[in-house]
Structures are given as structure tokens and as C-alpha cells.
Amino acid sequence: MASFCWTRLDYRLVHGQVCVAWIPQLAIKRVIIISDTLGKNTFMAKVHQMAVPSGVKCDTYTLDKAMEEWNANQFGDGRVMVLFQETDTAKRAWDAGYHFDTLQIGTMPSAIGKKLISNQCYVGDADASNFRYLMDKGVHIFCQLTPPDGEGDTAALLKKAGF
């Protein structure tokens, strides 16, 4: 069982803020990306492994494979960061048995029908519904790009944006 497991949703997955700020700040030794699309793409899995700092392992799994790993040993030993790219995958992971206490939101891209709720965080109706679902399950969800940034209260931000 992982001694520490941090769950983040960030469209960019492994990128500068994660590698330079969050991984060192949280002393992460393993990153697990859960994405059905990327979990089937061995090239992108290698790209993400090369992007993390030296000494950090990066695994890219489909949701089914991630749940096998979770059910077998709760992502192993040490300090782990789980990354989702989309709210739907986070909700499906919850429903499949990966019950995280917190979900930190990084960047969510702009698109037609999405509203800006926080710096670099655009949310659509489906995203808002997935966030509410997880909050109803007791998950603390907050927007925070980097460690010095304050935690944005997602429930209040959704309400302010009209969701």
C-alpha cells in the first residue's frame, strides 16, 4: 500500500508545474497516469517516463489496468501521485474502487461550452456534474496550479460560474 497518494486532475499530465513544483514538494517517487487512451499508447508512456525527474517512476495505465494495480497492492510502496486528464476518468475510477480523499485540479482546457472557474480551469456541464458527484461522496476538490497558490474552493467556484 502506498504510504502517501496524491490525486490530481490536469489536462497536461506530466509537465513543468508537476515536475518542478509538485513532485519535489510532495516527495513523490512514483507517478501513475490513468487514461484509457494513453494507457494503450506505449510511445506516450515512454515520453511521460522521460519527462519525470530522475529517480521518479512513471506508469501509464488504462483504468482497468490501474484498478488491477490498486486492488492488488494499492499502488505499491512509497509516495505516489495519481494523474487524471479528464473528470470522467476520475469519476469512473472512484466508481471502480479507487476512493481518494482529495482531488487537486490543475489545468483544464478551454472549449466551447466551458466556463472559466479559476486560473486555467475551464469547466463544462459534464465536468461540473462529475465534480458534484465526487464532492457528494466526500471528496475535497480544489483548484491549485502550484504550491504557492491558494486552494480554490471548487464548490464555491462552480456556484459562482452558474453550475
Phi and psi in degrees as a GROMACS rama.xvg file:
@    title "Ramachandran Plot"
@    xaxis  label "Phi"
@    yaxis  label "Psi"
@TYPE xy
-59.5165  137.944  ALA-2
-75.0198  -20.714  SER-3
-154.289  132.805  PHE-4
-136.516  115.245  CYS-5
-107.577  130.274  TRP-6
-112.825  127.869  THR-7
-134.019  142.469  ARG-8
-112.341  118.242  LEU-9
-151.826  119.304  ASP-10
-54.4799  -32.7763  TYR-11
-82.1863  -9.92754  ARG-12
57.4918  -115.286  LEU-13
-84.8263  114.633  VAL-14
-152.948  -174.489  HIS-15
-53.3909  -49.2284  GLY-16
-62.0797  -38.971  GLN-17
-68.8203  -47.1795  VAL-18
-72.19  -39.6647  CYS-19
-91.1783  -31.0184  VAL-20
-105.192  -60.8907  ALA-21
-72.5668  -45.2767  TRP-22
-59.5208  -48.7453  ILE-23
-67.1068  -42.2951  PRO-24
-57.5219  -40.5383  GLN-25
-97.361  0.979534  LEU-26
54.0949  45.6201  ALA-27
-73.4236  136.324  ILE-28
-113.567  -11.8706  LYS-29
-148.211  133.725  ARG-30
-111.788  133.009  VAL-31
-120.597  116.842  ILE-32
-95.4389  127.594  ILE-33
-113.051  110.668  ILE-34
-157.368  123.94  SER-35
-63.4901  -36.7308  ASP-36
-70.4077  -53.9372  THR-37
-71.2575  -27.5932  LEU-38
-64.5481  -17.4773  GLY-39
-101.012  2.48667  LYS-40
-112.552  95.5299  ASN-41
-64.6894  -31.5972  THR-42
-62.5808  -49.6802  PHE-43
-66.4651  -32.9715  MET-44
-60.6405  -41.2679  ALA-45
-67.3991  -38.0712  LYS-46
-61.1091  -45.5022  VAL-47
-65.558  -38.4014  HIS-48
-62.4225  -39.2761  GLN-49
-70.9608  -23.2958  MET-50
-80.7849  -26.7677  ALA-51
-73.8646  156.319  VAL-52
-60.6749  155.704  PRO-53
-55.1187  137.606  SER-54
89.3573  -4.04044  GLY-55
-108.337  131.635  VAL-56
-91.3855  145.769  LYS-57
-132.265  121.532  CYS-58
-114.925  140.042  ASP-59
-118.277  119.445  THR-60
-124.819  151.027  TYR-61
-69.6192  165.921  THR-62
-60.7508  -42.433  LEU-63
-60.8561  -44.4834  ASP-64
-66.8183  -39.3161  LYS-65
-62.6216  -39.4577  ALA-66
-70.4758  -31.9462  MET-67
-60.9076  -46.4109  GLU-68
-63.3178  -43.8816  GLU-69
-62.5912  -47.5434  TRP-70
-68.1332  -30.0564  ASN-71
-74.4062  -44.3742  ALA-72
-154.476  20.8463  ASN-73
48.2117  50.3909  GLN-74
66.3463  24.5534  PHE-75
75.4693  -152.795  GLY-76
-97.0091  163.181  ASP-77
87.1191  -163.054  GLY-78
-102.068  120.452  ARG-79
-120.79  141.124  VAL-80
-115.244  126.101  MET-81
-101.327  129.509  VAL-82
-116.648  130.539  LEU-83
-112.749  151.769  PHE-84
-99.4555  -24.7991  GLN-85
-136.845  150.376  GLU-86
-64.8218  -34.2797  THR-87
-61.4469  -40.7071  ASP-88
-66.9383  -39.1787  THR-89
-61.6804  -43.9266  ALA-90
-64.1613  -44.2453  LYS-91
-65.2565  -34.8837  ARG-92
-64.7144  -42.1973  ALA-93
-58.5498  -49.3683  TRP-94
-63.1934  -27.6658  ASP-95
-83.6727  -8.24765  ALA-96
120.611  -5.13572  GLY-97
-85.6014  94.9761  TYR-98
-98.0569  98.3062  HIS-99
-92.6555  147.98  PHE-100
-81.8315  -35.4244  ASP-101
-131.098  153.36  THR-102
-135.832  112.603  LEU-103
-89.7139  132.197  GLN-104
-104.649  126.125  ILE-105
-100.492  -122.135  GLY-106
-86.48  132.901  THR-107
-125.824  124.901  MET-108
-72.4342  156.071  PRO-109
-71.1221  146.89  SER-110
-162.094  164.413  ALA-111
-58.7179  131.178  ILE-112
88.7128  -3.84074  GLY-113
-98.8061  150.663  LYS-114
-118.651  142.884  LYS-115
-74.8331  121.015  LEU-116
-108.41  -21.4902  ILE-117
-158.843  170.174  SER-118
-51.2703  117.626  ASN-119
62.7571  23.4425  GLN-120
-126.085  101.256  CYS-121
-104.456  131.783  TYR-122
-125.588  136.868  VAL-123
-105.712  178.682  GLY-124
-57.5392  -44.2926  ASP-125
-64.695  -40.0303  ALA-126
-61.9359  -47.1695  ASP-127
-60.4905  -41.1544  ALA-128
-63.3348  -42.8554  SER-129
-64.641  -41.0553  ASN-130
-62.4077  -45.6505  PHE-131
-61.1249  -41.8727  ARG-132
-57.1374  -48.9491  TYR-133
-67.0619  -39.6769  LEU-134
-62.7343  -37.9906  MET-135
-63.9847  -24.0568  ASP-136
-85.0066  -2.3649  LYS-137
99.4512  6.65351  GLY-138
-77.2336  129.238  VAL-139
-82.9073  113.824  HIS-140
-113.353  130.44  ILE-141
-146.893  150.527  PHE-142
-92.1766  129.137  CYS-143
-162.388  112.33  GLN-144
-75.6633  -49.8122  LEU-145
-132.022  162.501  THR-146
-54.0699  -39.2285  PRO-147
-70.2725  -19.7068  PRO-148
-69.4639  143.686  ASP-149
-71.7189  159.452  GLY-150
-78.2438  121.775  GLU-151
-84.3485  126.098  GLY-152
-70.5867  104.919  ASP-153
-62.3188  -39.3334  THR-154
-60.2152  -46.3931  ALA-155
-66.5521  -39.6816  ALA-156
-65.6139  -38.8811  LEU-157
-64.7124  -43.4342  LEU-158
-62.519  -45.0185  LYS-159
-61.9109  -33.9085  LYS-160
-82.5796  -3.37179  ALA-161
91.7644  17.3751  GLY-162
